[in-house]
């Protein structure tokens, strides 16, 4: 699921567990496809588009106008993170 530095846990060797669903409540951390790249972000739907916010403050918000929303697809809600042993 995307690069590890974009995960809320900010660490390597972890696996994100998602509850597959195409819709989420505002502010929920979700697995998101942006075209062909997967990432975890907080999702906020706005009248004029979608805002994806990273937990890591070094990353900027990603904003999509309503006309670009088709580039973004929510694939599931983050329900857990599994650390590899």
C-alpha positions in Angstrom: 0.0 0.0 0.0 2.1 2.9 -1.1 5.4 4.1 0.2 6.0 3.5 3.9 6.8 7.2 4.6 3.3 8.0 3.7 1.7 5.6 6.1 0.3 7.0 9.4 2.7 4.7 11.3 5.6 6.2 9.4 7.7 3.0 9.5 8.9 0.3 7.1 7.9 -3.3 7.2 4.2 -2.8 8.1 1.1 -3.9 6.2 -2.0 -1.8 6.1 -5.3 -3.7 6.7 -8.3 -2.2 4.9 -12.0 -2.7 5.2 -13.0 -2.6 1.5 -15.5 0.1 0.8 -15.8 2.9 -1.8 -17.1 5.6 0.5 -15.8 7.0 3.8 -16.8 9.6 6.3 -14.8 12.9 6.3 -11.5 12.6 8.2 -11.3 8.8 8.0 -7.9 7.4 7.1 -8.4 5.3 4.0 -6.5 3.5 1.3 -6.7 5.6 -1.8 -5.7 5.1 -5.4 -4.6 8.2 -7.2 -4.5 6.9 -10.8 -2.2 3.9 -10.3 -0.5 4.9 -7.0 -1.8 3.6 -3.7 -1.5 5.6 -0.5 -3.1 6.1 2.9 -4.6 9.6 3.6 -7.3 11.2 5.6 -10.1 11.8 3.1 -12.2 15.0 3.0 -15.0 15.6 0.4 -15.7 19.2 -0.4 -18.3 20.8 -2.6 -15.5 21.8 -5.0 -13.6 18.4 -4.8 -11.6 16.1 -2.6 -8.7 16.9 -0.2 -6.3 14.1 0.9 -4.3 14.9 4.1 -1.2 13.0 5.2 -0.5 12.2 8.8 3.1 13.1 8.2 3.3 16.9 8.3 6.2 16.9 5.8 3.8 16.0 3.1 1.4 18.6 1.6 -2.3 18.1 1.3 -3.3 16.8 -2.1 -6.4 18.6 -3.5 -8.5 17.6 -6.5 -11.1 19.8 -8.1 -14.5 18.2 -8.7 -13.5 17.9 -12.4 -10.4 15.8 -11.4 -12.2 13.6 -8.8 -12.3 10.6 -11.2 -8.5 10.3 -10.7 -9.1 9.4 -7.0 -10.7 6.1 -5.8 -11.2 5.1 -2.2 -10.5 1.4 -1.8 -11.1 1.0 1.9 -10.9 2.2 5.5 -7.8 1.6 7.5 -8.7 -0.8 10.2 -5.2 -1.9 11.4 -1.5 -2.0 10.8 0.4 -5.3 11.0 4.0 -5.3 11.8 6.1 -8.0 10.1 7.9 -10.4 12.5 
